[in-house]
Amino acid sequence: MGAIVATISHITAAVVHVIKIPFKILYAFWLQIKPYMMIFGHHIQMSGSDLSNGFASLGKFGSLISSSK
């Protein structure tokens, strides 16, 4: 009985180990690209701020042109 339980335990551990392999690979890949993704995210935030400021300036310019004096 003990040998059967040990065999089932080893098989289960082997299956779990095989299932974990792709996730370990993905985690290692993420650790490699994380700094670049952080830089990319920072650039995206800066682009969004610039775009927002540009539209705000365009709105101010439009209101200056359209106001009658």
N, C-alpha and C positions, 0 to 999 in steps of 0.2 A: 504494500500500500504506500509506503514511504517513497519508493522509487517512482511510482506513478505521479505522486504529488511533485516530486523534485523535477521530473521530466516536464510536466505541465508548467511548472514555474520557469524552467529554463527556456521553454518554447515561448512563453509569454514575454519574458525579458528580451528574447531575440527579436520578436515581432515589434515590441515597443522601440527597441534600439533602431531597427530598420525604418520605422515610421519617423523617428526623431531626426534622421540624417538630413532630409531636405530642409527642415527648419533650422538646423545648425548651419547649413550652407547659406541660407537666406540671411541669417543673423550675422554671419561673418561678412557677407556682401554688404549688408546695411552698415556695419561698422566701418567698412572701407569707404563708402560713398557719403556717409553722414556729414563730414565737414563740408563737402561740396554742396550738398543739399541745403545746409544751413546758410552758406554764402548765397546760393540761388534764391532762397526764401527772403534773405535780407534785400537782395536786388529787386525782387518782385514787390516788396513793401515800399522801397524807394520809388519804383516806377509808379505805383499806385498813388503815392503822395504827390509826385510830380504831375500826374494826370489830374488829380483833384485840384491842385493849385492852378494848373493851366485853365481848367474850366471856370474856376472862381475868378481868375483874372479876365477871362473872356467875358464873363457875365458882368463884371464891373465896367469893362470897356464898352460893352453893349449898352449898359445903362447910361454911361456918360455921353455916348453918341446920340441916343434916343431922347435924352432930356432936352426940353426946349428952354431956352433962356431969353 
